[in-house]
Amino acid sequence: MITAAARGAEPLVSYRTRRVADTAAIGDVAADCLVMELETWPKPGLVSHVDNGSHDDMDAGMFRRSSAAIRPYFQRLADAGALGCGMGRLRIIGLEAERAMLAATSGINTHRGAIFGLGLLCAAAGAKVGGLVDPGLPLGDVVARVWGGSILDGPVLLHSHGSTARRRYHAGGARLEAANGFPSVYRIGLPALRRMTPAVPAEAEAARVEACFALIASVEDTNLLHRGGLDGLRFAHRAARHFIDAGGVRAPGWHAYAQSIHESFVVRRLSPGGSADLLAMTLFVDAHERPMP
């Protein structure tokens, strides 16, 4: 908790008002990043504003409803981080967010992984707002230092698709990614996103496509393992790596090539949902940590 001395002479009511405003803004950015992820296309096998990808039970409207439903919980997670709450409190808010998501989607899991990963990053951003950590510390490092041990020691959803895939294929999964400070975001997603300097919306979307393909090419995505096993994961890695090695979104005709890869994922019913979550997290971290020009 922040002491009066740490806040200096700022009145308590003024501090609380500012904290709530700041943490609300953090939650808004998180929900907006989910919408930006949705509005990225071509995205292999994933739901977008253009089509439903490899999914028969989801569409863009459902993802928008889900994003709106969980927005207040991202704000609450940021506020919990600002107040110095432990992982137990963050889990409670996360479970409430899941219930709101399922109510908005008639029981379809659209954003469980994003609630977990983005929620922790919101809490980390909140810890910065609350003055509880070094303001220059990357958000991923905040998550690892403050909650890393609790993330690994916490309860496991035994019957989720991700948990089943982790046990069957000995994959690391979202918990290990978070406990280690989101290395896939910082080592893969952000560098790919920042390879371009978007000046217009079309270029911003292209940068998101680049980051998405880079993540698919490298991440041990438990959603791919669940849907396609090791063969599906290897196919996804090869296809996405081929796209990046061929020049990615800088190559002539990249859009048609990316669309053809998307269609090949749909044929195989592959959907790299973990990479989609990491793309949203990458956008969130970029919004908070983008270097000044």
N, C-alpha and C positions, 0 to 999 in steps of 0.2 A: 504494500500500500504506500501511497505517496504521503509524506508528512507535510505539515504546513511550512516547515523550514525549507523543504525541497521545492515548494512552490513559490517561495519568497513571500512577498506581501500580497499576492493575489487572493482576494476573498474566496471563501469556500464555495459560495453559490456561483460566483463567476467561473471558477474552475470547473465545477460540475456541468455548467451550461456549455462551456467550451468543449469539455470532454465528450459529452453526449453528441454535440454537433460533429466533432471530428470522427467519432466512431460510427455515426450514421453515414458519413461520407465514405468511410472505408467499406462498409457493407454495400453501399450503392455501387462502388467501383467493382466489387466482387461479382455482384449480380450482372452488371453491365458486361463484364468479361465473359460470363456464360453466354450472353446474347451474341457477343462478337464471335465466340467459338461456333455458335450455331450458324451464324451468317458468313462462315468461311466455306468456300467451295471452289474446286473439287477437293473433297476430303474422303479418302478411301473407305467405303463401307459405312460411313457415319451419317446420321441424320443432319440435314441442313435445310435452309430455306428453299432449296431447289428440289430436293427429293428426300425420300426416307431411307436411302442407303440400303443396308442389309436387314432392315427392321420392318416387320409387318404390324407391330403393335405400338409404334411411336411415330410422331410427325412433329413438324416445327411448332405448330400451335401448342402441342402438349409441352414441349420444352420451354416455350415462353411462359406458359402458366406455371410450370414448375419453378422457373427462375424467379418469377414474381412472388410465389408463395414462400420461398426460402430467403428472400432478400432481408426481411426483418431479423432473421436468425443470424445472418452474417453480421448484422449490426450488433446484435446481442453478444456474439462471440468476440467482436472487437472490443466491446465495452468490458466483457469479462477479462480480456487480456489486459486492458488498461487498469483494472482493479487488482491485478495480480492473482487471478483465480488459477487453481490447479486443474489438472487434466480431468478430474472427476466432474467438476462443474462444466467444463467444455463438452464432455461426453453427454451430459444431460441435455444441454442446448442442442447438440448435434442430433440426438434422438428425437427431440421435439421438431427439429427441422425436417427430419426424415418423415415423421408423421404428417407434417404439413405438405410435403412433396407428394406422398402417396394419396393424400386426400385430393390434391389438385389433379392427379393423373389417373385416378381410379385404380390405384394399386400398382402402377408401373414404376419401376426403378429407373428414373431418368438421370438423377444427379447424386446418388449416394456417395460415389467416390469424390465428387466435387465438394460435397458438404464436408467431408473429412479433410481433404487436402486444402481447399480454399479456406475452409473454416479455421484451420490452424494458422494459415498465413494471415487471416484477418485478426486472429488473437495476437499474433506477433506484431502486426502493425499497431494494434491497440496498446500493446506493452510499450511501444515507442511513444505513443501519444501520452501514456501515463507516466513517462519518464522513468520507467522501471529498468530499461536496458540502454546501452550505448546507442544513440540515435544513428550512428554510422554503421552499425552492425547489419549485415544482410538479413532479410526476413527469415531465410532458411536457417541461418545460424541461430537466430533467436529461438525458432521452433526446436532445433536440436538441443540447445543448451538448457532451455527452460522446461521442455516437456518430453525430450527424447526418451529418457528412461521410462517414463510413465506410458508412453505410446507403445513401447514393446512389451510392457508388463500388463497391459490392459486386456480385457476380455476379447475373445475372438468370435465372430459370427460363423459358427460351425457349418451352417447350411447355405451360405452365400456362394455364388458362382466363383467369386474371387478366392475365397478360402479353400474351396474344393480344388481349384486349379493350383493354388500354392502347395497344398499337401501332395497332390498327385505328381506335380512336376518339379517340386522343390524350388519354386520361384520365390523371389523376395517379396514382391507385392507392395501395396501402398503404404503399409505400416513401416516397413524398412526404409522406403523412400523418404517418408516424413521424418523418421527418427534420425536419419542421416543428413537432414537439412535440405532435402529435395535436390540431389545432385543432377537428376535428369533435367530439371528446370535450368539450373545454373550452367551446366556443362554442355547441354544440347539445345534446349529450347531457346534460351536467350541469345546465344551466339547466332543461331540460325535466323531468329527474328530480326536481329540487328545487322545482319549482312546487308540489308537494304535500308535506305533512309526514306520511308514513305513520304511523298509530298501530296498525293491525292488519294482518295478512298480506294481506288482500284489497286494502287501500289500497296496500301496498307493490307488489303486482303491477300495480295500475293505474298507479302511477308509472313502472314499467318499460315498460308499454305506451305511455305518453305519450312516454317517451324514445325508444322504438323507432320510433314513427311520426314523431317530429321528425327523427330521423336519416334515415329513408327519404325524407322530404320534401326533404332538402337534399343528401345525399351522392351523389357521382358513383360509384355502386356498380358495380364491374366485373363482379360476378356478374349483375346485372340486364342489363348490356350484353351479356354472353356469351349469356344466355338469350333476351333479347328485343330486342337492338339498341337504337338510339336511341328507337324508338317505345315499347319496353318500359320504358326508363328514364323517359321523359316521362310515360307512364301512371302509373308508380309514384309519381313526384313529385307529380302532380296529385291522385291519390287520397289520399295521405298528407297533403298540404297541406290538402286539403278537410276531412279529419278534424280536424286541428289548428285550422284557422280556424273550424270549427263549435263549438269549445269543448273539443275533445279529451275526456279522461276526466272532465271536469267537466260535460259536457253530459248532459241526460237521455237515456237510451237509448243511451249511448255504446257499451256492450258489444255490442249487436246490430249497430250500425253498423260497429264495428271487425271483427266477424265477417264481415259482408257484404263488406268490403274484402278480408279474408283469402281468402274464397271466390273473389272476382274475380281475385286473383293466382293461385290454384290453377288456375282455368280457363285462364289464359294461361301457365301453367307458369313463372311468375316467382318467383324466390327471392332476396331481398336479403341474401345471406350476409355481405357486407361490413358492412352495417348491424348484423347480428346480432353480429359480432365487436366492432364499436364499442360496442354496448350492453354486452357483457361488460366491455370496457375501462372504460366509464363507471362501471359498478358497482364495479370495482376501485379506480379513482381516488377515487370517492365514499367508499369504505370507508377510504381512507388520508387523505383531505383534507377530510372533512366538518367544517364549522365547529362549534365547541362551542356548545351552546344557551345 
